[in-house]
Amino acid sequence: MKRTQWLLAGGTLLLVFLIVTFGNFVPEKKATTPSAAAMGPNATSPAISIDTILALAVSQLTEAQKISFSNLKDKKVTDEAGQLAVYHDLAHFWRDTIGIFEPYAWYEAEAARLEKSEKSLTFAARLFLDNLQSDENPTRRQWKALQAKDLFERSLNINPNNDSARVGLGACYLFGNVSANPMEGIAKIREVLAKDSTNLYAQLMLVRGSLLSGQYDKGISRLNTVLGLAPDNVEATLLMADLQERTGNKKLAVEWYQKSIRLIPSEEIKAAIRDRINELNK
């Protein structure tokens, strides 16, 4: 069974976390769709628009669901509180009733932009950032990165000292193809580490950057730092197992996968990891 298959074996929040961890880090071919107005001068390929995203999502609805969506979308409101409620209702419709991520995240983002709070903007940005790293469609992934970038920037305008938002912004450059120079992303993350070398979120983002560039030894070195600070960090443990596997160190990969089993509550995911261990031991 392939890694992506066994990571799709369960339905818990932890599984989503694992899919993010083991998302597709291989650079994709650039998209060739028409340019979008949202693209900045340094972007390397055009993104799709929210109109296209929503049209595709709506095309998957039943007639009854289309009516429900229209009723929510066209609800008349007279104040900001009412509009916020509409956005949240739309987000819950797409998440809870339909189960399609992109429109769900979009309406959460619209609510955050209207609310203008650091917390809501960062939350919405993280939705896009976490999801895009496992999205194998380069155009859609870039669209998500642009949404996350905008939301992180708005959050930083409110609080320039939000290191988590600064790391997230750097990750948008690193994984989202929103600039011709991905090193812009590395630089933003390193700004945070220059202030606090123990920032695990920043260290792990640079590990993912090492995966992206194929610098596996550098990634392992950073993971040693992370695991020295947080020995039971699930993401770091699984990333170490994956990197050891990528570098051909099957024995060490098995050891790290075995360690991860005691850190993961889901029996289904534990079983999937044991299957992976058995494959490596063949």
Beta strands, then each sheet from edge to edge (+ up, - down):
end
